[in-house]
Structures are given as structure tokens and as C-alpha cells.
Amino acid sequence: MLSLSIIQKIAVYILPMIFAITLHEAAHAYVAHKYGDDTAVFMGRLSLNPIRHIDPLGTILFPLIGIAFGGFIFGWAKPVPINFSRLHNPKPNLFWIAFAGPASNLVQALIWGLILKLSFYVSGYFAMPLSLMAEAGITINISLMLLNLIPILPLDGGRMLYAILPNDMANKYAKIEPYGMWILIILLLAGGLSFIIQPLYTVIVNTILMLIQH
């Protein structure tokens, strides 16, 4: 991406970031509803209104720091509430509820890829802003997808791992959840998240860029 001022970066990234986080959380709520748990629906979380999903630190502060200073885009929203007792088949259902969030980010990244391709055919003032926003959309969604697939609770990858483990192992594994965010912050500060995510991120983003060139 071209060298931009902090204000320009925020202007380019803000819309893709809002979509990425809002649709991610709404996808969790939608799949939970399909499997019988209406808790998120009753709490207004099956919504495309970003205000219902925003966490001041995870949705605003941390992503803005990453955007402004060119670091890893690290963020989260308020978790969608799940009531296990209402699910038709709790553990298998939990896997797909958790999977829905990262899957929504992959779909969005592909859509932003199509928008990037469209920007090649747009002339005039809107061509550059549209291409920059599309690039940001790909970057944000693939970053959030891979971050959430890390198998650490309370991330989606952690919930997916919990869902496929035998009950005894799953219950022991669940005990690390109170420390999960601290583990992630330590990994972030130590550069571990970039080390884990960067190789896959490069492959996926390059694949998307290659696909839109044909």
C-alpha cells in the first residue's frame, strides 16, 4: 500500500474494519440461532449494527494502533453469548458456531478482492481510494481470520479445538480460558503472533491477488 498519513490510513481502513468485525460476530449469532440458541438474538447481537458488537479496547484502540503504526492488526469485539443448554447438539454445534466467524472473514476478503479487481476499471478520482480500501479489506479480514483460528481460548480456534476434544480433555483445556487474552497479548508484544500468522497470511493474500489478476 502507498505511503499514507495516519489520518489517511484510518480513513482507508475504518470501513473494512467495521464490516470485518460486525459480520464476524453476526455470523456467530446467526449460526447459533440456526442450532437452537436464541440468546444472541434476544441480546440484539444478530445485527449488522456495529455499535452492538464494539469493545472499546479490542474494536477501536488496538486496531487503530496497528493501523496507525503499521504493526499487526490485533483486535476483537464483544463475544457473542452462547447458551450450551439450548443447542441441539452442543459440542458439534459449537464447532460450527465458532467456525462461522473466520469463514465470514474469508468470504469478505474474497469480496474485497473482487472490488480490488473492479477498481482497475474505474477511472478518475475514485479509483485510488477504492483500490486502497479493497487492499485494506483483504489485509484486515485475512489477519482477523488467522488470528481467530489460533487454538487458544477464547478465540474461535480455541472453541473449535474444545469442540472436537474428548470431554475430559476439553474440560481441562477450558481451564486456560481466563489466561487466554494475556497469552495473546504476550505473544503480540514478543512478536510471536506475526511469526505464527505471517507465513499463512502471505500465502492466502498472494493467492487472492493472483486469482483477481486472471
Rosetta silent file (secondary structure, phi, psi, omega in degrees, C-alpha in Angstrom):
SEQUENCE: MLSLSIIQKIAVYILPMIFAITLHEAAHAYVAHKYGDDTAVFMGRLSLNPIRHIDPLGTILFPLIGIAFGGFIFGWAKPVPINFSRLHNPKPNLFWIAFAGPASNLVQALIWGLILKLSFYVSGYFAMPLSLMAEAGITINISLMLLNLIPILPLDGGRMLYAILPNDMANKYAKIEPYGMWILIILLLAGGLSFIIQPLYTVIVNTILMLIQH
SCORE:     score description
SCORE:     0.000 S_00000001
   1 L     0.000  146.743 -178.854    0.000    0.000    0.000 S_00000001
   2 L   -61.108  159.181  176.604    1.162    3.546   -0.747 S_00000001
   3 L   -70.196  117.920 -176.886    2.715    5.640    1.996 S_00000001
   4 L  -123.045  155.016  173.001   -0.210    7.336    3.741 S_00000001
   5 L   -70.955  166.516  179.947   -0.583    9.673    6.685 S_00000001
   6 H   -59.745  -42.589  179.584   -2.138    8.316    9.877 S_00000001
   7 H   -63.578  -42.112  178.717   -5.438   10.066    9.095 S_00000001
   8 H   -63.707  -41.667  178.523   -5.449    8.668    5.560 S_00000001
   9 H   -60.278  -45.812 -179.585   -4.740    5.149    6.848 S_00000001
  10 H   -62.532  -41.531  179.284   -7.616    5.357    9.322 S_00000001
  11 H   -61.875  -38.446 -179.043   -9.948    6.667    6.599 S_00000001
  12 H   -73.236  -38.944 -172.219   -8.982    3.761    4.320 S_00000001
  13 H   -88.384  -21.671 -168.032   -9.182    1.042    6.988 S_00000001
  14 H   -62.998  -44.016 -178.632  -12.171    2.112    9.070 S_00000001
  15 H   -67.326  -48.524  175.766  -14.972    0.819    6.803 S_00000001
  16 H   -59.050  -36.232  179.346  -13.381   -2.590    6.100 S_00000001
  17 H   -65.086  -44.094  179.480  -12.631   -2.947    9.833 S_00000001
  18 H   -61.480  -46.509  178.470  -16.244   -2.215   10.799 S_00000001
  19 H   -61.624  -44.737 -175.483  -17.554   -4.715    8.249 S_00000001
  20 H   -59.358  -46.433 -176.150  -14.972   -7.362    9.243 S_00000001
  21 H   -76.397  -42.841 -177.897  -15.816   -7.284   12.934 S_00000001
  22 H   -63.592  -48.495 -178.886  -19.579   -6.746   12.607 S_00000001
  23 H   -68.683  -32.708  176.216  -20.149   -9.553   10.097 S_00000001
  24 H   -58.352  -51.260 -177.084  -17.817  -11.853   12.054 S_00000001
  25 H   -71.290  -38.610  178.268  -19.912  -11.505   15.208 S_00000001
  26 H   -63.440  -33.545  178.067  -23.241  -11.550   13.359 S_00000001
  27 H   -64.444  -42.184  175.321  -22.164  -14.829   11.710 S_00000001
  28 H   -57.552  -48.358 -176.553  -21.630  -16.398   15.152 S_00000001
  29 H   -63.607  -39.787 -178.209  -25.069  -15.208   16.266 S_00000001
  30 H   -64.785  -46.202 -178.243  -26.768  -16.431   13.071 S_00000001
  31 H   -68.624  -38.367  175.643  -25.334  -19.960   13.266 S_00000001
  32 H   -59.292  -43.132  177.561  -26.108  -20.187   16.996 S_00000001
  33 H   -60.375  -41.903  179.754  -29.701  -19.212   16.177 S_00000001
  34 H   -64.304  -29.377 -179.823  -29.860  -21.915   13.487 S_00000001
  35 L   -94.049   10.823  170.433  -28.715  -24.504   16.038 S_00000001
  36 L   105.899   -5.808 -178.467  -31.395  -23.525   18.542 S_00000001
  37 L  -101.893  110.234 -179.263  -29.750  -20.908   20.780 S_00000001
  38 L   -97.227   12.447 -178.226  -31.536  -17.544   20.566 S_00000001
  39 H   -55.703  -48.327 -179.361  -29.538  -15.935   23.379 S_00000001
  40 H   -64.331  -35.533  178.312  -27.621  -13.695   20.981 S_00000001
  41 H   -63.410  -46.519 -179.064  -30.858  -12.791   19.170 S_00000001
  42 H   -63.962  -28.165 -178.970  -32.534  -11.723   22.433 S_00000001
  43 L   -93.371    9.036  175.193  -29.463   -9.610   23.297 S_00000001
  44 L    75.708   20.564 -176.254  -29.512   -7.857   19.941 S_00000001
  45 L   -92.992  -10.362  172.405  -26.321   -9.450   18.627 S_00000001
  46 L   -86.517   72.833 -170.044  -27.828  -10.865   15.417 S_00000001
  47 L  -149.170  148.882  173.664  -27.382   -7.422   13.951 S_00000001
  48 L   -96.309   10.941  174.689  -25.342   -5.530   11.356 S_00000001
  49 L   -82.043  110.614 -175.002  -25.261   -2.520   13.683 S_00000001
  50 H   -61.387  -25.745 -178.210  -21.557   -2.291   14.651 S_00000001
  51 H   -61.637  -30.079 -179.498  -22.375   -0.493   17.912 S_00000001
  52 H   -71.781  -15.381 -174.951  -23.880   -3.731   19.256 S_00000001
  53 L  -113.211   -9.151 -170.681  -20.558   -5.549   18.796 S_00000001
  54 L   -71.681  132.628  166.721  -17.954   -2.905   19.679 S_00000001
  55 L  -109.559  123.495 -173.673  -15.492   -3.430   22.511 S_00000001
  56 H   -53.212  -41.902  179.883  -13.729   -0.087   23.199 S_00000001
  57 H   -76.928  -52.716 -171.178  -10.278   -1.660   23.562 S_00000001
  58 H   -75.869  -30.755 -176.041  -10.485   -4.535   21.092 S_00000001
  59 H   -95.388  -22.960 -175.306  -12.538   -2.920   18.347 S_00000001
  60 H  -115.485  -62.767 -170.359  -11.184    0.626   18.489 S_00000001
  61 H   -65.614  -55.893 -175.937   -7.943    1.166   20.393 S_00000001
  62 H   -63.023  -45.479  177.303   -5.851   -1.896   19.470 S_00000001
  63 H   -62.212  -39.075  179.782   -6.792   -1.912   15.749 S_00000001
  64 H   -64.065  -37.491  176.671   -6.141    1.834   15.461 S_00000001
  65 H   -62.314  -45.505  178.721   -2.694    1.377   16.988 S_00000001
  66 H   -62.634  -42.094 -179.898   -1.906   -1.359   14.467 S_00000001
  67 H   -66.644  -46.905 -174.465   -3.238    0.700   11.560 S_00000001
  68 H   -65.895  -36.996 -173.587   -1.515    3.921   12.587 S_00000001
  69 H  -108.539    8.754  172.793    1.903    2.432   13.226 S_00000001
  70 L    73.384   18.475  179.717    1.931   -0.285   10.590 S_00000001
  71 L   -90.600 -168.941  178.314    2.031   -3.188   13.016 S_00000001
  72 L   -66.292  133.770 -179.445   -0.042   -6.364   13.200 S_00000001
  73 L   -81.992  105.649 -173.385   -3.770   -5.562   13.209 S_00000001
  74 L  -116.652  122.324 -179.621   -4.908   -7.054   16.504 S_00000001
  75 L  -163.889  170.684  178.998   -8.499   -6.690   17.644 S_00000001
  76 L  -158.666  166.130  176.243  -11.663   -8.272   18.947 S_00000001
  77 L  -118.119  177.967  174.030  -15.327   -7.499   19.600 S_00000001
  78 L   -63.267  131.246 -178.804  -17.661   -8.311   22.466 S_00000001
  79 L   -64.009  142.391  176.179  -18.076  -12.103   22.458 S_00000001
  80 L   -74.749  126.976 -178.873  -21.413  -13.435   21.260 S_00000001
  81 L   -70.754  134.207  178.464  -23.175  -15.157   24.198 S_00000001
  82 L  -123.713  130.439  175.995  -23.803  -18.870   23.742 S_00000001
  83 L  -106.997  102.924 -176.297  -26.087  -20.972   25.937 S_00000001
  84 H   -54.356  -37.477 -173.403  -24.946  -24.594   25.561 S_00000001
  85 H   -66.344  -17.470 -179.700  -28.165  -25.943   27.036 S_00000001
  86 H   -93.635  -11.871 -178.555  -30.170  -24.522   24.137 S_00000001
  87 L   -74.937  145.783 -179.735  -28.050  -26.023   21.354 S_00000001
  88 L   -63.299  -42.238 -178.107  -29.392  -29.117   19.609 S_00000001
  89 L  -144.240   86.612 -160.902  -26.032  -30.930   19.867 S_00000001
  90 H   -49.242  -55.144 -174.031  -23.772  -28.689   21.957 S_00000001
  91 H   -69.483  -48.827  175.831  -20.190  -29.637   21.093 S_00000001
  92 H   -60.294  -38.738  178.661  -20.598  -30.248   17.332 S_00000001
  93 H   -64.013  -39.923  179.453  -22.798  -27.147   17.113 S_00000001
  94 H   -59.400  -38.466  179.569  -20.177  -25.092   18.969 S_00000001
  95 H   -57.158  -48.526 -175.732  -17.575  -26.040   16.352 S_00000001
  96 H   -74.279  -31.279  174.499  -19.652  -24.586   13.514 S_00000001
  97 H   -62.730  -45.316  179.364  -20.695  -21.530   15.529 S_00000001
  98 H   -66.666  -40.796 -178.064  -17.016  -20.765   16.163 S_00000001
  99 H   -64.577  -29.379 -174.698  -16.041  -21.557   12.558 S_00000001
 100 H   -60.032  -35.706 -178.667  -18.653  -19.141   11.182 S_00000001
 101 H   -63.670  -58.733  176.426  -16.704  -16.059   12.287 S_00000001
 102 H   -58.545  -36.137  178.629  -13.403  -16.792   10.484 S_00000001
 103 H   -61.599  -38.639  178.976  -15.367  -18.131    7.496 S_00000001
 104 H   -64.342  -35.143  178.527  -17.162  -14.783    7.222 S_00000001
 105 H   -68.889  -36.858  176.984  -13.780  -13.025    7.129 S_00000001
 106 H   -64.727  -43.415  178.628  -12.560  -15.265    4.311 S_00000001
 107 H   -61.442  -43.226  179.146  -15.712  -14.532    2.296 S_00000001
 108 H   -63.679  -39.597  178.367  -15.261  -10.804    2.905 S_00000001
 109 H   -60.573  -40.674  178.757  -11.608  -10.977    1.830 S_00000001
 110 H   -66.715  -39.010  177.651  -12.692  -12.582   -1.443 S_00000001
 111 H   -65.077  -42.782  176.247  -15.361   -9.910   -1.971 S_00000001
 112 H   -63.597  -31.257  175.397  -12.780   -7.169   -1.338 S_00000001
 113 H   -63.159  -41.156  176.962  -10.582   -8.958   -3.871 S_00000001
 114 H   -65.317  -38.789  177.583  -13.361   -8.600   -6.454 S_00000001
 115 H   -65.056  -37.871  176.665  -13.723   -4.925   -5.519 S_00000001
 116 H   -61.491  -43.123  178.207   -9.969   -4.505   -5.992 S_00000001
 117 H   -63.206  -40.292  177.887  -10.279   -6.024   -9.463 S_00000001
 118 H   -60.989  -36.505 -177.892  -13.192   -3.689  -10.195 S_00000001
 119 H   -62.812  -23.197  178.342  -11.060   -0.709   -9.170 S_00000001
 120 L   -65.084  -23.860 -175.717   -8.708   -1.474  -12.083 S_00000001
 121 L  -102.795    0.671  179.155  -11.534   -0.491  -14.442 S_00000001
 122 L   -93.285  130.752  179.148  -12.628    2.625  -12.553 S_00000001
 123 L  -107.178  163.081  175.753  -11.217    5.876  -13.810 S_00000001
 124 L    89.270 -159.321 -169.995  -10.981    9.230  -12.140 S_00000001
 125 L   -61.926  -34.001 -170.607  -10.869   10.296   -8.518 S_00000001
 126 L   -81.601  -12.857 -173.928  -12.436    7.157   -7.012 S_00000001
 127 H   -61.634  -51.428 -177.179  -10.043    4.602   -8.484 S_00000001
 128 H   -65.921  -49.406  177.507   -7.189    5.028   -5.984 S_00000001
 129 H   -58.420  -38.680 -179.831   -9.322    5.264   -2.783 S_00000001
 130 H   -65.465  -42.533 -179.970  -11.348    2.243   -3.889 S_00000001
 131 H   -67.722  -39.059  178.846   -8.238    0.139   -4.565 S_00000001
 132 H   -65.613  -41.497  179.132   -6.641    1.166   -1.256 S_00000001
 133 H   -66.401  -38.049  178.467   -9.812    0.323    0.671 S_00000001
 134 H   -65.165  -42.930  176.264  -10.065   -3.036   -1.110 S_00000001
 135 H   -60.137  -42.464  177.996   -6.448   -3.848   -0.238 S_00000001
 136 H   -62.308  -39.737  179.379   -7.196   -2.895    3.368 S_00000001
 137 H   -62.187  -41.247  177.006  -10.272   -5.141    3.334 S_00000001
 138 H   -63.859  -48.291 -177.773   -8.199   -8.116    2.207 S_00000001
 139 H   -59.116  -49.799 -176.810   -5.493   -7.382    4.785 S_00000001
 140 H   -63.732  -47.858 -174.396   -7.867   -6.911    7.722 S_00000001
 141 H   -68.485  -39.044  177.835  -10.053   -9.919    7.023 S_00000001
 142 H   -70.057  -37.957  176.638   -7.224  -12.381    6.467 S_00000001
 143 H   -60.600  -48.263 -178.443   -5.442  -11.062    9.580 S_00000001
 144 H   -67.635  -37.253  177.603   -8.583  -11.441   11.708 S_00000001
 145 H   -60.054  -50.697 -177.021   -9.375  -14.847   10.242 S_00000001
 146 H   -68.560  -38.606  176.807   -5.929  -16.243   11.041 S_00000001
 147 H   -58.962  -46.564 -176.328   -5.803  -14.583   14.455 S_00000001
 148 H   -72.322  -17.473  178.052   -9.144  -16.112   15.411 S_00000001
 149 L   -85.745   -5.895  174.935   -8.101  -19.562   14.205 S_00000001
 150 L   -62.275  129.391 -173.551   -5.225  -19.727   16.713 S_00000001
 151 L   -79.526   59.948  175.579   -6.258  -22.572   19.071 S_00000001
 152 L  -125.739  124.750  174.624   -6.248  -20.526   22.262 S_00000001
 153 L   -67.415  139.971   12.528   -9.436  -19.878   24.219 S_00000001
 154 L   -96.989   19.872  179.177  -11.401  -17.626   23.996 S_00000001
 155 L   -67.193  162.136 -179.144  -10.562  -17.335   20.276 S_00000001
 156 H   -60.284  -38.765  177.532  -12.666  -19.202   17.734 S_00000001
 157 H   -60.900  -36.236  176.143   -9.840  -21.642   17.077 S_00000001
 158 H   -65.832  -39.890  179.231   -9.813  -22.450   20.784 S_00000001
 159 H   -69.822  -35.150  177.150  -13.549  -23.089   20.782 S_00000001
 160 H   -66.169  -41.818  177.568  -13.230  -25.286   17.708 S_00000001
 161 H   -64.251  -43.960  177.562  -10.482  -27.309   19.411 S_00000001
 162 H   -55.871  -40.589 -175.488  -12.588  -27.562   22.586 S_00000001
 163 H   -67.386  -28.734 -176.439  -15.496  -28.866   20.486 S_00000001
 164 H   -98.860   -8.994  177.491  -13.509  -31.743   18.961 S_00000001
 165 L   -76.369  149.686  170.923  -11.625  -32.832   22.098 S_00000001
 166 L   -57.968  154.007 -171.402  -12.973  -35.690   24.255 S_00000001
 167 H   -54.413  -45.200 -178.366  -14.954  -34.341   27.197 S_00000001
 168 H   -62.102  -46.414  179.419  -12.269  -34.919   29.847 S_00000001
 169 H   -66.621  -38.360 -179.774   -9.569  -33.243   27.767 S_00000001
 170 H   -62.976  -41.366 -179.747  -11.948  -30.443   26.738 S_00000001
 171 H   -66.068  -38.021  176.741  -12.775  -29.644   30.362 S_00000001
 172 H   -67.910  -41.834 -179.662   -9.086  -29.471   31.279 S_00000001
 173 H   -62.746  -36.491 -177.683   -8.349  -27.351   28.221 S_00000001
 174 H   -62.951  -20.754 -177.640  -11.183  -24.941   29.129 S_00000001
 175 L   -69.071  -15.661  179.140   -9.352  -24.015   32.343 S_00000001
 176 L   -84.356   -7.904 -174.099   -6.837  -21.914   30.381 S_00000001
 177 H   -56.789  -41.420  179.661   -9.548  -19.547   29.077 S_00000001
 178 H   -60.039  -19.608 -177.770   -9.138  -16.932   31.858 S_00000001
 179 H  -103.867   -0.311 -172.867   -5.489  -16.569   30.802 S_00000001
 180 H   -60.449  -46.416 -178.578   -6.086  -16.665   27.047 S_00000001
 181 H   -66.541  -34.421  177.014   -6.076  -12.919   26.377 S_00000001
 182 H   -66.202  -39.241  176.960   -2.923  -12.472   28.466 S_00000001
 183 H   -61.229  -43.439 -179.257   -1.223  -15.194   26.429 S_00000001
 184 H   -65.587  -42.042  179.770   -2.226  -13.406   23.216 S_00000001
 185 H   -64.608  -40.317  177.105   -1.023  -10.009   24.427 S_00000001
 186 H   -63.758  -43.349  176.947    2.332  -11.505   25.447 S_00000001
 187 H   -61.296  -40.165  179.535    2.623  -13.181   22.042 S_00000001
 188 H   -62.826  -48.945 -177.317    1.768   -9.877   20.356 S_00000001
 189 H   -67.151  -30.517 -178.852    4.344   -7.883   22.320 S_00000001
 190 H   -87.164   -2.777 -178.610    7.002  -10.558   21.799 S_00000001
 191 L    83.643    6.578 -176.739    6.379  -10.748   18.049 S_00000001
 192 H   -69.836  -34.226 -179.295    5.053  -14.272   18.323 S_00000001
 193 H   -64.204  -43.578  178.297    1.732  -13.556   16.607 S_00000001
 194 H   -62.545  -40.129  179.917    3.450  -12.269   13.477 S_00000001
 195 H   -62.484  -38.986 -178.758    5.759  -15.294   13.500 S_00000001
 196 H   -73.950  -43.885 -168.639    2.787  -17.652   13.696 S_00000001
 197 H   -90.190  -34.269 -169.663    0.484  -15.876   11.259 S_00000001
 198 H   -54.142  -45.078 -178.836    2.730  -14.200    8.678 S_00000001
 199 H   -59.520  -47.350  178.897    3.583  -17.274    6.541 S_00000001
 200 H   -66.686  -39.597  178.487   -0.065  -18.294    6.097 S_00000001
 201 H   -57.216  -46.894 -178.610   -1.122  -14.667    5.678 S_00000001
 202 H   -61.293  -43.916 -179.312    1.367  -14.209    2.824 S_00000001
 203 H   -63.136  -47.039 -175.495    0.205  -17.374    1.050 S_00000001
 204 H   -68.275  -46.046 -179.583   -3.512  -16.548    1.312 S_00000001
 205 H   -63.392  -43.893  178.692   -3.208  -12.881    0.335 S_00000001
 206 H   -62.925  -35.601  176.771   -0.942  -13.704   -2.604 S_00000001
 207 H   -63.811  -45.088  178.221   -3.425  -16.378   -3.725 S_00000001
 208 H   -61.671  -44.647  179.583   -6.291  -13.876   -3.678 S_00000001
 209 H   -63.999  -36.430  179.011   -4.218  -11.313   -5.590 S_00000001
 210 H   -67.448  -39.217 -178.057   -3.239  -13.963   -8.124 S_00000001
 211 H   -65.660  -37.903 -175.551   -6.870  -15.006   -8.632 S_00000001
 212 H   -78.520  -10.138  178.942   -8.079  -11.471   -9.348 S_00000001
 213 L   -82.382   -9.154 -178.081   -5.376  -10.957  -11.963 S_00000001
 214 L  -102.566    0.000    0.000   -6.989  -13.569  -14.241 S_00000001
